[in-house]
């Protein structure tokens, strides 16, 4: 028992250190907890503890710390088609001027699920989830293209989603 407590405290101390690039360092136990939650976000802390070798209380503390640090979120992920959103697209945006202000404006749109500033042929990529083609046209034509600084857009409408996973977080 004492050795488990010492190991847990030692792991917590390692877990809270920052790596060389300034981001918090995750030890093997925290990575294993994240993997457990990626498989099933509703997995009980006792089951996670058994899998990673910690008590339920220690897992609860670790999870709370990961949430507080913004290192992970526990969310319900839906299939857009089953909840009435029949059209998805990735939109590439070419920007003149301040890319961040356009990215911020896109982030504020409820239909935009993902925004990334890139160094490729587009300045920004934005994933959009809409009810139908008319909704998608409205978002692109009247809202995105109307943003100050947007020079042009190119839309990539999803025909079929073959893979969507959130398991990349601990590789």
Chimera marker file (.cmm) of the C-alpha trace (Angstrom):
<marker_set name="trace">
<marker id="1" x="0.000" y="0.000" z="0.000" r="1" g="1" b="0" radius="0.5"/>
<marker id="2" x="2.726" y="2.450" z="0.994" r="1" g="1" b="0" radius="0.5"/>
<marker id="3" x="4.729" y="1.653" z="-2.136" r="1" g="1" b="0" radius="0.5"/>
<marker id="4" x="1.614" y="2.251" z="-4.299" r="1" g="1" b="0" radius="0.5"/>
<marker id="5" x="1.137" y="5.648" z="-2.653" r="1" g="1" b="0" radius="0.5"/>
<marker id="6" x="4.786" y="6.577" z="-3.142" r="1" g="1" b="0" radius="0.5"/>
<marker id="7" x="4.660" y="5.377" z="-6.763" r="1" g="1" b="0" radius="0.5"/>
<marker id="8" x="1.473" y="7.357" z="-7.346" r="1" g="1" b="0" radius="0.5"/>
<marker id="9" x="2.931" y="10.529" z="-5.829" r="1" g="1" b="0" radius="0.5"/>
<marker id="10" x="6.141" y="10.058" z="-7.803" r="1" g="1" b="0" radius="0.5"/>
<marker id="11" x="4.126" y="9.551" z="-10.990" r="1" g="1" b="0" radius="0.5"/>
<marker id="12" x="2.034" y="12.646" z="-10.216" r="1" g="1" b="0" radius="0.5"/>
<marker id="13" x="5.225" y="14.676" z="-9.818" r="1" g="1" b="0" radius="0.5"/>
<marker id="14" x="6.588" y="13.354" z="-13.129" r="1" g="1" b="0" radius="0.5"/>
<marker id="15" x="3.205" y="13.922" z="-14.716" r="1" g="1" b="0" radius="0.5"/>
<marker id="16" x="3.175" y="17.602" z="-13.735" r="1" g="1" b="0" radius="0.5"/>
<marker id="17" x="6.625" y="18.467" z="-15.130" r="1" g="1" b="0" radius="0.5"/>
<marker id="18" x="6.845" y="20.251" z="-18.433" r="1" g="1" b="0" radius="0.5"/>
<marker id="19" x="8.679" y="18.882" z="-21.421" r="1" g="1" b="0" radius="0.5"/>
<marker id="20" x="11.379" y="20.859" z="-23.240" r="1" g="1" b="0" radius="0.5"/>
<marker id="21" x="8.843" y="22.565" z="-25.506" r="1" g="1" b="0" radius="0.5"/>
<marker id="22" x="6.794" y="23.890" z="-22.568" r="1" g="1" b="0" radius="0.5"/>
<marker id="23" x="3.899" y="21.446" z="-22.797" r="1" g="1" b="0" radius="0.5"/>
<marker id="24" x="3.054" y="19.290" z="-19.774" r="1" g="1" b="0" radius="0.5"/>
<marker id="25" x="4.717" y="15.880" z="-19.821" r="1" g="1" b="0" radius="0.5"/>
<marker id="26" x="2.469" y="12.840" z="-19.657" r="1" g="1" b="0" radius="0.5"/>
<marker id="27" x="3.825" y="9.734" z="-17.994" r="1" g="1" b="0" radius="0.5"/>
<marker id="28" x="2.902" y="6.187" z="-19.047" r="1" g="1" b="0" radius="0.5"/>
<marker id="29" x="0.100" y="5.936" z="-16.468" r="1" g="1" b="0" radius="0.5"/>
<marker id="30" x="-1.630" y="9.103" z="-17.653" r="1" g="1" b="0" radius="0.5"/>
<marker id="31" x="-1.288" y="7.925" z="-21.259" r="1" g="1" b="0" radius="0.5"/>
<marker id="32" x="-2.839" y="4.588" z="-20.289" r="1" g="1" b="0" radius="0.5"/>
<marker id="33" x="-5.739" y="6.380" z="-18.571" r="1" g="1" b="0" radius="0.5"/>
<marker id="34" x="-6.340" y="8.445" z="-21.697" r="1" g="1" b="0" radius="0.5"/>
<marker id="35" x="-6.318" y="5.281" z="-23.823" r="1" g="1" b="0" radius="0.5"/>
<marker id="36" x="-8.876" y="3.685" z="-21.519" r="1" g="1" b="0" radius="0.5"/>
<marker id="37" x="-11.162" y="6.712" z="-21.825" r="1" g="1" b="0" radius="0.5"/>
<marker id="38" x="-10.707" y="6.879" z="-25.598" r="1" g="1" b="0" radius="0.5"/>
<marker id="39" x="-11.998" y="3.321" z="-25.834" r="1" g="1" b="0" radius="0.5"/>
<marker id="40" x="-14.970" y="4.136" z="-23.597" r="1" g="1" b="0" radius="0.5"/>
<marker id="41" x="-15.487" y="7.601" z="-22.136" r="1" g="1" b="0" radius="0.5"/>
<marker id="42" x="-17.935" y="6.167" z="-19.597" r="1" g="1" b="0" radius="0.5"/>
<marker id="43" x="-15.579" y="3.479" z="-18.281" r="1" g="1" b="0" radius="0.5"/>
<marker id="44" x="-15.704" y="3.485" z="-14.470" r="1" g="1" b="0" radius="0.5"/>
<marker id="45" x="-12.666" y="4.819" z="-12.644" r="1" g="1" b="0" radius="0.5"/>
<marker id="46" x="-12.403" y="1.537" z="-10.716" r="1" g="1" b="0" radius="0.5"/>
<marker id="47" x="-12.068" y="-0.406" z="-13.996" r="1" g="1" b="0" radius="0.5"/>
<marker id="48" x="-9.504" y="2.077" z="-15.292" r="1" g="1" b="0" radius="0.5"/>
<marker id="49" x="-7.595" y="1.811" z="-12.028" r="1" g="1" b="0" radius="0.5"/>
<marker id="50" x="-7.476" y="-1.951" z="-12.323" r="1" g="1" b="0" radius="0.5"/>
<marker id="51" x="-6.166" y="-1.695" z="-15.882" r="1" g="1" b="0" radius="0.5"/>
<marker id="52" x="-3.457" y="0.868" z="-15.072" r="1" g="1" b="0" radius="0.5"/>
<marker id="53" x="-2.501" y="-0.233" z="-11.559" r="1" g="1" b="0" radius="0.5"/>
<marker id="54" x="-3.922" y="2.677" z="-9.543" r="1" g="1" b="0" radius="0.5"/>
<marker id="55" x="-6.735" y="3.079" z="-7.044" r="1" g="1" b="0" radius="0.5"/>
<marker id="56" x="-10.071" y="4.520" z="-8.144" r="1" g="1" b="0" radius="0.5"/>
<marker id="57" x="-9.307" y="7.711" z="-6.197" r="1" g="1" b="0" radius="0.5"/>
<marker id="58" x="-5.900" y="8.119" z="-7.866" r="1" g="1" b="0" radius="0.5"/>
<marker id="59" x="-7.493" y="7.677" z="-11.316" r="1" g="1" b="0" radius="0.5"/>
<marker id="60" x="-10.181" y="10.220" z="-10.443" r="1" g="1" b="0" radius="0.5"/>
<marker id="61" x="-7.475" y="12.741" z="-9.439" r="1" g="1" b="0" radius="0.5"/>
<marker id="62" x="-5.450" y="12.088" z="-12.582" r="1" g="1" b="0" radius="0.5"/>
<marker id="63" x="-8.495" y="12.471" z="-14.833" r="1" g="1" b="0" radius="0.5"/>
<marker id="64" x="-9.478" y="15.724" z="-13.130" r="1" g="1" b="0" radius="0.5"/>
<marker id="65" x="-5.944" y="17.045" z="-13.530" r="1" g="1" b="0" radius="0.5"/>
<marker id="66" x="-5.940" y="16.163" z="-17.250" r="1" g="1" b="0" radius="0.5"/>
<marker id="67" x="-9.288" y="17.929" z="-17.657" r="1" g="1" b="0" radius="0.5"/>
<marker id="68" x="-8.183" y="20.984" z="-15.659" r="1" g="1" b="0" radius="0.5"/>
<marker id="69" x="-4.977" y="21.300" z="-17.727" r="1" g="1" b="0" radius="0.5"/>
<marker id="70" x="-7.011" y="21.155" z="-20.944" r="1" g="1" b="0" radius="0.5"/>
<marker id="71" x="-5.072" y="18.098" z="-22.077" r="1" g="1" b="0" radius="0.5"/>
<marker id="72" x="-8.246" y="16.142" z="-22.771" r="1" g="1" b="0" radius="0.5"/>
<marker id="73" x="-12.012" y="16.417" z="-22.876" r="1" g="1" b="0" radius="0.5"/>
<marker id="74" x="-14.614" y="13.761" z="-22.304" r="1" g="1" b="0" radius="0.5"/>
<marker id="75" x="-17.436" y="14.298" z="-24.773" r="1" g="1" b="0" radius="0.5"/>
<marker id="76" x="-20.215" y="12.454" z="-26.565" r="1" g="1" b="0" radius="0.5"/>
<marker id="77" x="-19.408" y="12.067" z="-30.257" r="1" g="1" b="0" radius="0.5"/>
<marker id="78" x="-22.362" y="11.728" z="-32.586" r="1" g="1" b="0" radius="0.5"/>
<marker id="79" x="-22.668" y="10.551" z="-36.155" r="1" g="1" b="0" radius="0.5"/>
<marker id="80" x="-23.844" y="13.739" z="-37.913" r="1" g="1" b="0" radius="0.5"/>
<marker id="81" x="-26.045" y="11.783" z="-40.331" r="1" g="1" b="0" radius="0.5"/>
<marker id="82" x="-28.063" y="10.178" z="-37.550" r="1" g="1" b="0" radius="0.5"/>
<marker id="83" x="-28.804" y="13.522" z="-35.866" r="1" g="1" b="0" radius="0.5"/>
<marker id="84" x="-29.983" y="15.379" z="-38.969" r="1" g="1" b="0" radius="0.5"/>
<marker id="85" x="-26.801" y="16.815" z="-40.452" r="1" g="1" b="0" radius="0.5"/>
<marker id="86" x="-26.678" y="15.345" z="-43.950" r="1" g="1" b="0" radius="0.5"/>
<marker id="87" x="-23.893" y="17.464" z="-45.446" r="1" g="1" b="0" radius="0.5"/>
<marker id="88" x="-20.286" y="17.766" z="-44.330" r="1" g="1" b="0" radius="0.5"/>
<marker id="89" x="-17.459" y="19.520" z="-46.121" r="1" g="1" b="0" radius="0.5"/>
<marker id="90" x="-13.897" y="20.611" z="-45.657" r="1" g="1" b="0" radius="0.5"/>
<marker id="91" x="-13.433" y="24.182" z="-46.838" r="1" g="1" b="0" radius="0.5"/>
<marker id="92" x="-10.026" y="25.523" z="-47.797" r="1" g="1" b="0" radius="0.5"/>
<marker id="93" x="-9.775" y="29.277" z="-47.296" r="1" g="1" b="0" radius="0.5"/>
<marker id="94" x="-7.290" y="31.675" z="-48.922" r="1" g="1" b="0" radius="0.5"/>
<marker id="95" x="-6.827" y="34.804" z="-46.807" r="1" g="1" b="0" radius="0.5"/>
<marker id="96" x="-5.416" y="38.243" z="-47.529" r="1" g="1" b="0" radius="0.5"/>
<marker id="97" x="-4.063" y="39.885" z="-44.420" r="1" g="1" b="0" radius="0.5"/>
<marker id="98" x="-4.552" y="38.584" z="-40.892" r="1" g="1" b="0" radius="0.5"/>
<marker id="99" x="-5.158" y="34.831" z="-40.955" r="1" g="1" b="0" radius="0.5"/>
<marker id="100" x="-5.881" y="34.670" z="-37.220" r="1" g="1" b="0" radius="0.5"/>
<marker id="101" x="-8.829" y="37.074" z="-37.391" r="1" g="1" b="0" radius="0.5"/>
<marker id="102" x="-10.449" y="34.941" z="-40.104" r="1" g="1" b="0" radius="0.5"/>
<marker id="103" x="-9.727" y="31.773" z="-38.122" r="1" g="1" b="0" radius="0.5"/>
<marker id="104" x="-11.314" y="33.371" z="-35.034" r="1" g="1" b="0" radius="0.5"/>
<marker id="105" x="-14.422" y="34.329" z="-37.020" r="1" g="1" b="0" radius="0.5"/>
<marker id="106" x="-14.730" y="30.787" z="-38.376" r="1" g="1" b="0" radius="0.5"/>
<marker id="107" x="-14.321" y="29.379" z="-34.877" r="1" g="1" b="0" radius="0.5"/>
<marker id="108" x="-17.345" y="31.406" z="-33.765" r="1" g="1" b="0" radius="0.5"/>
<marker id="109" x="-19.646" y="29.816" z="-36.393" r="1" g="1" b="0" radius="0.5"/>
<marker id="110" x="-21.744" y="26.990" z="-34.947" r="1" g="1" b="0" radius="0.5"/>
<marker id="111" x="-21.532" y="24.950" z="-38.172" r="1" g="1" b="0" radius="0.5"/>
<marker id="112" x="-17.735" y="24.958" z="-38.120" r="1" g="1" b="0" radius="0.5"/>
<marker id="113" x="-16.399" y="21.999" z="-36.145" r="1" g="1" b="0" radius="0.5"/>
<marker id="114" x="-12.703" y="22.204" z="-36.882" r="1" g="1" b="0" radius="0.5"/>
<marker id="115" x="-10.398" y="25.080" z="-37.796" r="1" g="1" b="0" radius="0.5"/>
<marker id="116" x="-6.701" y="24.797" z="-38.520" r="1" g="1" b="0" radius="0.5"/>
<marker id="117" x="-4.280" y="27.379" z="-39.885" r="1" g="1" b="0" radius="0.5"/>
<marker id="118" x="-1.962" y="25.704" z="-42.371" r="1" g="1" b="0" radius="0.5"/>
<marker id="119" x="1.295" y="26.274" z="-44.213" r="1" g="1" b="0" radius="0.5"/>
<marker id="120" x="0.035" y="24.515" z="-47.336" r="1" g="1" b="0" radius="0.5"/>
<marker id="121" x="-1.868" y="25.760" z="-50.356" r="1" g="1" b="0" radius="0.5"/>
<marker id="122" x="-4.671" y="27.051" z="-48.101" r="1" g="1" b="0" radius="0.5"/>
<marker id="123" x="-4.254" y="29.427" z="-45.207" r="1" g="1" b="0" radius="0.5"/>
<marker id="124" x="-7.089" y="27.775" z="-43.257" r="1" g="1" b="0" radius="0.5"/>
<marker id="125" x="-8.961" y="24.486" z="-43.389" r="1" g="1" b="0" radius="0.5"/>
<marker id="126" x="-12.404" y="24.409" z="-41.788" r="1" g="1" b="0" radius="0.5"/>
<marker id="127" x="-14.681" y="21.406" z="-41.389" r="1" g="1" b="0" radius="0.5"/>
<marker id="128" x="-18.359" y="22.284" z="-41.698" r="1" g="1" b="0" radius="0.5"/>
<marker id="129" x="-21.377" y="20.224" z="-40.655" r="1" g="1" b="0" radius="0.5"/>
<marker id="130" x="-24.721" y="21.318" z="-42.146" r="1" g="1" b="0" radius="0.5"/>
<marker id="131" x="-28.283" y="20.094" z="-42.442" r="1" g="1" b="0" radius="0.5"/>
<marker id="132" x="-28.294" y="19.968" z="-46.247" r="1" g="1" b="0" radius="0.5"/>
<marker id="133" x="-26.799" y="21.484" z="-49.411" r="1" g="1" b="0" radius="0.5"/>
<marker id="134" x="-28.782" y="24.728" z="-49.052" r="1" g="1" b="0" radius="0.5"/>
<marker id="135" x="-27.463" y="25.198" z="-45.534" r="1" g="1" b="0" radius="0.5"/>
<marker id="136" x="-23.891" y="24.498" z="-46.716" r="1" g="1" b="0" radius="0.5"/>
<marker id="137" x="-24.275" y="26.991" z="-49.574" r="1" g="1" b="0" radius="0.5"/>
<marker id="138" x="-25.541" y="29.633" z="-47.158" r="1" g="1" b="0" radius="0.5"/>
<marker id="139" x="-22.625" y="29.112" z="-44.752" r="1" g="1" b="0" radius="0.5"/>
<marker id="140" x="-19.987" y="29.234" z="-47.490" r="1" g="1" b="0" radius="0.5"/>
<marker id="141" x="-21.455" y="31.901" z="-49.753" r="1" g="1" b="0" radius="0.5"/>
<marker id="142" x="-23.059" y="34.331" z="-47.311" r="1" g="1" b="0" radius="0.5"/>
<marker id="143" x="-20.990" y="33.882" z="-44.183" r="1" g="1" b="0" radius="0.5"/>
<marker id="144" x="-17.489" y="32.579" z="-44.902" r="1" g="1" b="0" radius="0.5"/>
<marker id="145" x="-16.903" y="34.415" z="-48.190" r="1" g="1" b="0" radius="0.5"/>
<marker id="146" x="-18.309" y="37.582" z="-46.603" r="1" g="1" b="0" radius="0.5"/>
<marker id="147" x="-15.636" y="37.628" z="-43.894" r="1" g="1" b="0" radius="0.5"/>
<marker id="148" x="-13.117" y="40.477" z="-44.208" r="1" g="1" b="0" radius="0.5"/>
<marker id="149" x="-9.851" y="39.065" z="-45.538" r="1" g="1" b="0" radius="0.5"/>
<marker id="150" x="-11.296" y="35.987" z="-47.236" r="1" g="1" b="0" radius="0.5"/>
<marker id="151" x="-9.956" y="36.014" z="-50.784" r="1" g="1" b="0" radius="0.5"/>
<marker id="152" x="-11.376" y="32.672" z="-51.984" r="1" g="1" b="0" radius="0.5"/>
<marker id="153" x="-12.597" y="29.277" z="-50.828" r="1" g="1" b="0" radius="0.5"/>
<marker id="154" x="-12.552" y="25.748" z="-52.180" r="1" g="1" b="0" radius="0.5"/>
<marker id="155" x="-15.042" y="23.208" z="-50.882" r="1" g="1" b="0" radius="0.5"/>
<marker id="156" x="-14.518" y="19.475" z="-50.560" r="1" g="1" b="0" radius="0.5"/>
<marker id="157" x="-17.940" y="17.905" z="-49.969" r="1" g="1" b="0" radius="0.5"/>
<marker id="158" x="-17.827" y="14.591" z="-48.135" r="1" g="1" b="0" radius="0.5"/>
<marker id="159" x="-19.416" y="11.759" z="-50.091" r="1" g="1" b="0" radius="0.5"/>
<marker id="160" x="-18.743" y="9.056" z="-47.530" r="1" g="1" b="0" radius="0.5"/>
<marker id="161" x="-16.870" y="9.026" z="-44.243" r="1" g="1" b="0" radius="0.5"/>
<marker id="162" x="-14.657" y="5.937" z="-44.133" r="1" g="1" b="0" radius="0.5"/>
<marker id="163" x="-12.782" y="6.531" z="-40.894" r="1" g="1" b="0" radius="0.5"/>
<marker id="164" x="-13.190" y="8.839" z="-37.947" r="1" g="1" b="0" radius="0.5"/>
<marker id="165" x="-11.315" y="8.044" z="-34.788" r="1" g="1" b="0" radius="0.5"/>
<marker id="166" x="-10.082" y="9.854" z="-31.723" r="1" g="1" b="0" radius="0.5"/>
<marker id="167" x="-7.525" y="7.231" z="-30.712" r="1" g="1" b="0" radius="0.5"/>
<marker id="168" x="-4.462" y="9.208" z="-31.823" r="1" g="1" b="0" radius="0.5"/>
<marker id="169" x="-4.017" y="10.989" z="-28.513" r="1" g="1" b="0" radius="0.5"/>
<marker id="170" x="-1.399" y="8.713" z="-26.952" r="1" g="1" b="0" radius="0.5"/>
<marker id="171" x="0.823" y="7.541" z="-29.802" r="1" g="1" b="0" radius="0.5"/>
<link id1="1" id2="2" r="1" g="1" b="0" radius="0.2"/>
<link id1="2" id2="3" r="1" g="1" b="0" radius="0.2"/>
<link id1="3" id2="4" r="1" g="1" b="0" radius="0.2"/>
<link id1="4" id2="5" r="1" g="1" b="0" radius="0.2"/>
<link id1="5" id2="6" r="1" g="1" b="0" radius="0.2"/>
<link id1="6" id2="7" r="1" g="1" b="0" radius="0.2"/>
<link id1="7" id2="8" r="1" g="1" b="0" radius="0.2"/>
<link id1="8" id2="9" r="1" g="1" b="0" radius="0.2"/>
<link id1="9" id2="10" r="1" g="1" b="0" radius="0.2"/>
<link id1="10" id2="11" r="1" g="1" b="0" radius="0.2"/>
<link id1="11" id2="12" r="1" g="1" b="0" radius="0.2"/>
<link id1="12" id2="13" r="1" g="1" b="0" radius="0.2"/>
<link id1="13" id2="14" r="1" g="1" b="0" radius="0.2"/>
<link id1="14" id2="15" r="1" g="1" b="0" radius="0.2"/>
<link id1="15" id2="16" r="1" g="1" b="0" radius="0.2"/>
<link id1="16" id2="17" r="1" g="1" b="0" radius="0.2"/>
<link id1="17" id2="18" r="1" g="1" b="0" radius="0.2"/>
<link id1="18" id2="19" r="1" g="1" b="0" radius="0.2"/>
<link id1="19" id2="20" r="1" g="1" b="0" radius="0.2"/>
<link id1="20" id2="21" r="1" g="1" b="0" radius="0.2"/>
<link id1="21" id2="22" r="1" g="1" b="0" radius="0.2"/>
<link id1="22" id2="23" r="1" g="1" b="0" radius="0.2"/>
<link id1="23" id2="24" r="1" g="1" b="0" radius="0.2"/>
<link id1="24" id2="25" r="1" g="1" b="0" radius="0.2"/>
<link id1="25" id2="26" r="1" g="1" b="0" radius="0.2"/>
<link id1="26" id2="27" r="1" g="1" b="0" radius="0.2"/>
<link id1="27" id2="28" r="1" g="1" b="0" radius="0.2"/>
<link id1="28" id2="29" r="1" g="1" b="0" radius="0.2"/>
<link id1="29" id2="30" r="1" g="1" b="0" radius="0.2"/>
<link id1="30" id2="31" r="1" g="1" b="0" radius="0.2"/>
<link id1="31" id2="32" r="1" g="1" b="0" radius="0.2"/>
<link id1="32" id2="33" r="1" g="1" b="0" radius="0.2"/>
<link id1="33" id2="34" r="1" g="1" b="0" radius="0.2"/>
<link id1="34" id2="35" r="1" g="1" b="0" radius="0.2"/>
<link id1="35" id2="36" r="1" g="1" b="0" radius="0.2"/>
<link id1="36" id2="37" r="1" g="1" b="0" radius="0.2"/>
<link id1="37" id2="38" r="1" g="1" b="0" radius="0.2"/>
<link id1="38" id2="39" r="1" g="1" b="0" radius="0.2"/>
<link id1="39" id2="40" r="1" g="1" b="0" radius="0.2"/>
<link id1="40" id2="41" r="1" g="1" b="0" radius="0.2"/>
<link id1="41" id2="42" r="1" g="1" b="0" radius="0.2"/>
<link id1="42" id2="43" r="1" g="1" b="0" radius="0.2"/>
<link id1="43" id2="44" r="1" g="1" b="0" radius="0.2"/>
<link id1="44" id2="45" r="1" g="1" b="0" radius="0.2"/>
<link id1="45" id2="46" r="1" g="1" b="0" radius="0.2"/>
<link id1="46" id2="47" r="1" g="1" b="0" radius="0.2"/>
<link id1="47" id2="48" r="1" g="1" b="0" radius="0.2"/>
<link id1="48" id2="49" r="1" g="1" b="0" radius="0.2"/>
<link id1="49" id2="50" r="1" g="1" b="0" radius="0.2"/>
<link id1="50" id2="51" r="1" g="1" b="0" radius="0.2"/>
<link id1="51" id2="52" r="1" g="1" b="0" radius="0.2"/>
<link id1="52" id2="53" r="1" g="1" b="0" radius="0.2"/>
<link id1="53" id2="54" r="1" g="1" b="0" radius="0.2"/>
<link id1="54" id2="55" r="1" g="1" b="0" radius="0.2"/>
<link id1="55" id2="56" r="1" g="1" b="0" radius="0.2"/>
<link id1="56" id2="57" r="1" g="1" b="0" radius="0.2"/>
<link id1="57" id2="58" r="1" g="1" b="0" radius="0.2"/>
<link id1="58" id2="59" r="1" g="1" b="0" radius="0.2"/>
<link id1="59" id2="60" r="1" g="1" b="0" radius="0.2"/>
<link id1="60" id2="61" r="1" g="1" b="0" radius="0.2"/>
<link id1="61" id2="62" r="1" g="1" b="0" radius="0.2"/>
<link id1="62" id2="63" r="1" g="1" b="0" radius="0.2"/>
<link id1="63" id2="64" r="1" g="1" b="0" radius="0.2"/>
<link id1="64" id2="65" r="1" g="1" b="0" radius="0.2"/>
<link id1="65" id2="66" r="1" g="1" b="0" radius="0.2"/>
<link id1="66" id2="67" r="1" g="1" b="0" radius="0.2"/>
<link id1="67" id2="68" r="1" g="1" b="0" radius="0.2"/>
<link id1="68" id2="69" r="1" g="1" b="0" radius="0.2"/>
<link id1="69" id2="70" r="1" g="1" b="0" radius="0.2"/>
<link id1="70" id2="71" r="1" g="1" b="0" radius="0.2"/>
<link id1="71" id2="72" r="1" g="1" b="0" radius="0.2"/>
<link id1="72" id2="73" r="1" g="1" b="0" radius="0.2"/>
<link id1="73" id2="74" r="1" g="1" b="0" radius="0.2"/>
<link id1="74" id2="75" r="1" g="1" b="0" radius="0.2"/>
<link id1="75" id2="76" r="1" g="1" b="0" radius="0.2"/>
<link id1="76" id2="77" r="1" g="1" b="0" radius="0.2"/>
<link id1="77" id2="78" r="1" g="1" b="0" radius="0.2"/>
<link id1="78" id2="79" r="1" g="1" b="0" radius="0.2"/>
<link id1="79" id2="80" r="1" g="1" b="0" radius="0.2"/>
<link id1="80" id2="81" r="1" g="1" b="0" radius="0.2"/>
<link id1="81" id2="82" r="1" g="1" b="0" radius="0.2"/>
<link id1="82" id2="83" r="1" g="1" b="0" radius="0.2"/>
<link id1="83" id2="84" r="1" g="1" b="0" radius="0.2"/>
<link id1="84" id2="85" r="1" g="1" b="0" radius="0.2"/>
<link id1="85" id2="86" r="1" g="1" b="0" radius="0.2"/>
<link id1="86" id2="87" r="1" g="1" b="0" radius="0.2"/>
<link id1="87" id2="88" r="1" g="1" b="0" radius="0.2"/>
<link id1="88" id2="89" r="1" g="1" b="0" radius="0.2"/>
<link id1="89" id2="90" r="1" g="1" b="0" radius="0.2"/>
<link id1="90" id2="91" r="1" g="1" b="0" radius="0.2"/>
<link id1="91" id2="92" r="1" g="1" b="0" radius="0.2"/>
<link id1="92" id2="93" r="1" g="1" b="0" radius="0.2"/>
<link id1="93" id2="94" r="1" g="1" b="0" radius="0.2"/>
<link id1="94" id2="95" r="1" g="1" b="0" radius="0.2"/>
<link id1="95" id2="96" r="1" g="1" b="0" radius="0.2"/>
<link id1="96" id2="97" r="1" g="1" b="0" radius="0.2"/>
<link id1="97" id2="98" r="1" g="1" b="0" radius="0.2"/>
<link id1="98" id2="99" r="1" g="1" b="0" radius="0.2"/>
<link id1="99" id2="100" r="1" g="1" b="0" radius="0.2"/>
<link id1="100" id2="101" r="1" g="1" b="0" radius="0.2"/>
<link id1="101" id2="102" r="1" g="1" b="0" radius="0.2"/>
<link id1="102" id2="103" r="1" g="1" b="0" radius="0.2"/>
<link id1="103" id2="104" r="1" g="1" b="0" radius="0.2"/>
<link id1="104" id2="105" r="1" g="1" b="0" radius="0.2"/>
<link id1="105" id2="106" r="1" g="1" b="0" radius="0.2"/>
<link id1="106" id2="107" r="1" g="1" b="0" radius="0.2"/>
<link id1="107" id2="108" r="1" g="1" b="0" radius="0.2"/>
<link id1="108" id2="109" r="1" g="1" b="0" radius="0.2"/>
<link id1="109" id2="110" r="1" g="1" b="0" radius="0.2"/>
<link id1="110" id2="111" r="1" g="1" b="0" radius="0.2"/>
<link id1="111" id2="112" r="1" g="1" b="0" radius="0.2"/>
<link id1="112" id2="113" r="1" g="1" b="0" radius="0.2"/>
<link id1="113" id2="114" r="1" g="1" b="0" radius="0.2"/>
<link id1="114" id2="115" r="1" g="1" b="0" radius="0.2"/>
<link id1="115" id2="116" r="1" g="1" b="0" radius="0.2"/>
<link id1="116" id2="117" r="1" g="1" b="0" radius="0.2"/>
<link id1="117" id2="118" r="1" g="1" b="0" radius="0.2"/>
<link id1="118" id2="119" r="1" g="1" b="0" radius="0.2"/>
<link id1="119" id2="120" r="1" g="1" b="0" radius="0.2"/>
<link id1="120" id2="121" r="1" g="1" b="0" radius="0.2"/>
<link id1="121" id2="122" r="1" g="1" b="0" radius="0.2"/>
<link id1="122" id2="123" r="1" g="1" b="0" radius="0.2"/>
<link id1="123" id2="124" r="1" g="1" b="0" radius="0.2"/>
<link id1="124" id2="125" r="1" g="1" b="0" radius="0.2"/>
<link id1="125" id2="126" r="1" g="1" b="0" radius="0.2"/>
<link id1="126" id2="127" r="1" g="1" b="0" radius="0.2"/>
<link id1="127" id2="128" r="1" g="1" b="0" radius="0.2"/>
<link id1="128" id2="129" r="1" g="1" b="0" radius="0.2"/>
<link id1="129" id2="130" r="1" g="1" b="0" radius="0.2"/>
<link id1="130" id2="131" r="1" g="1" b="0" radius="0.2"/>
<link id1="131" id2="132" r="1" g="1" b="0" radius="0.2"/>
<link id1="132" id2="133" r="1" g="1" b="0" radius="0.2"/>
<link id1="133" id2="134" r="1" g="1" b="0" radius="0.2"/>
<link id1="134" id2="135" r="1" g="1" b="0" radius="0.2"/>
<link id1="135" id2="136" r="1" g="1" b="0" radius="0.2"/>
<link id1="136" id2="137" r="1" g="1" b="0" radius="0.2"/>
<link id1="137" id2="138" r="1" g="1" b="0" radius="0.2"/>
<link id1="138" id2="139" r="1" g="1" b="0" radius="0.2"/>
<link id1="139" id2="140" r="1" g="1" b="0" radius="0.2"/>
<link id1="140" id2="141" r="1" g="1" b="0" radius="0.2"/>
<link id1="141" id2="142" r="1" g="1" b="0" radius="0.2"/>
<link id1="142" id2="143" r="1" g="1" b="0" radius="0.2"/>
<link id1="143" id2="144" r="1" g="1" b="0" radius="0.2"/>
<link id1="144" id2="145" r="1" g="1" b="0" radius="0.2"/>
<link id1="145" id2="146" r="1" g="1" b="0" radius="0.2"/>
<link id1="146" id2="147" r="1" g="1" b="0" radius="0.2"/>
<link id1="147" id2="148" r="1" g="1" b="0" radius="0.2"/>
<link id1="148" id2="149" r="1" g="1" b="0" radius="0.2"/>
<link id1="149" id2="150" r="1" g="1" b="0" radius="0.2"/>
<link id1="150" id2="151" r="1" g="1" b="0" radius="0.2"/>
<link id1="151" id2="152" r="1" g="1" b="0" radius="0.2"/>
<link id1="152" id2="153" r="1" g="1" b="0" radius="0.2"/>
<link id1="153" id2="154" r="1" g="1" b="0" radius="0.2"/>
<link id1="154" id2="155" r="1" g="1" b="0" radius="0.2"/>
<link id1="155" id2="156" r="1" g="1" b="0" radius="0.2"/>
<link id1="156" id2="157" r="1" g="1" b="0" radius="0.2"/>
<link id1="157" id2="158" r="1" g="1" b="0" radius="0.2"/>
<link id1="158" id2="159" r="1" g="1" b="0" radius="0.2"/>
<link id1="159" id2="160" r="1" g="1" b="0" radius="0.2"/>
<link id1="160" id2="161" r="1" g="1" b="0" radius="0.2"/>
<link id1="161" id2="162" r="1" g="1" b="0" radius="0.2"/>
<link id1="162" id2="163" r="1" g="1" b="0" radius="0.2"/>
<link id1="163" id2="164" r="1" g="1" b="0" radius="0.2"/>
<link id1="164" id2="165" r="1" g="1" b="0" radius="0.2"/>
<link id1="165" id2="166" r="1" g="1" b="0" radius="0.2"/>
<link id1="166" id2="167" r="1" g="1" b="0" radius="0.2"/>
<link id1="167" id2="168" r="1" g="1" b="0" radius="0.2"/>
<link id1="168" id2="169" r="1" g="1" b="0" radius="0.2"/>
<link id1="169" id2="170" r="1" g="1" b="0" radius="0.2"/>
<link id1="170" id2="171" r="1" g="1" b="0" radius="0.2"/>
</marker_set>
